[in-house]
Amino acid sequence: MPLTMNREVFITCAITGSGGTQDRSPRVPRSPREIADSAIEAAKAGAAIVHCHVRDPETGAPRRDIALYREVTERIRDADVDVVLNLTAGMGGDMVFGPTESPLPLKQRGTDMAGAAERVAHVAECLPEICTLDCGTMNFAEADYVMTNTPGMLRAMGAMMTELGVKPEIEAFDTGHLWFAKQLVSEGILKDDALVQLCMGVPWGAPNDLNTFMAMVNNVPSNWTWSAFSLGRHQMAYVAAAVLAGGNVRVGLEDNLWLDKGVLATNAQLVDRAVTIVENMGARVLGPAEVREKLGLVKRAPK
């Protein structure tokens, strides 16, 4: 099918993620202050949306601590820059199996299984405009780790997000995740003007070749809004590919640590480069107020 380039593009910056990158670059933020400061810098560089995880301030390990999320969101909201808040709800479904001949019991280190209400408790507390919904179970290239999101769990979490008035960002790591997301919309659990992030090149999900990318794009309903990213050295190439294919873009240290070969990046630098690519393609970068209007978002603060 012919490509229709997007002429009005919003940029999401994924600030820190939950992967084991904290010891690979000193620029990966750990503490709530560092995460918030990095998000604010990214917003000033042109990111309309900041996607935030939290980490243990000392070790950098991923956490689900509501107090850490509250501090991050308060610091960002108190800043002198406007930005749309997007909090992860992807954690709490981690299973790490034992050896292949005795996979059970699950290994305690790395396994983190929580109920639906617990997985969205920080969303209910902080009331961001957006939170993520990883729409399927997937193997990752990390030994015997499985990201677990059952249909029942996703129905429960999606319903809670909709009830809270927080827009789910569907994280699609493969075509089947889009299939199930459309099922959630058909059941009325998610609204039909859905938002989706196409996650390319994450082992072992959808590979980041362009044929697979366009298969993902062509499976997104025409009334949905979508964005895309890929990992590492492919991150900036996917800025151009997403705009050309009609979508929006995501960059940030969650997905890529490098600005150039041998040069570690900051989030603001990655956003700045994405802005340059988008504008050099003849498109306009949207601000947070325009994104709220486009996506039907309501900026709120906790009660």
Protein Blocks (a to p, Z undefined) as FASTA:
>chain_A
ZZdddfbdcddddfklmbfkllmocklcfbfmlmmmmmmmmmmnopabdcdddddfklop
acfbfklmmmmmmmmmmpcbdcdddddfkgoiaccdddfklmbccdfbhpacddfklmmm
mmmmnopabdcddfbdcddfehjaccdddfklmmmmmmmmmmnopacddddfbfklmmmm
mmmmmnomacckbcddddehiacbddfbfklmmmmmmmpcfkbccddddehjllmmmmmm
mmmnopacdedjklocbfbghiacdfklmmmmmmmmmmmnopacddfklmmmmnopacdd
dZZ
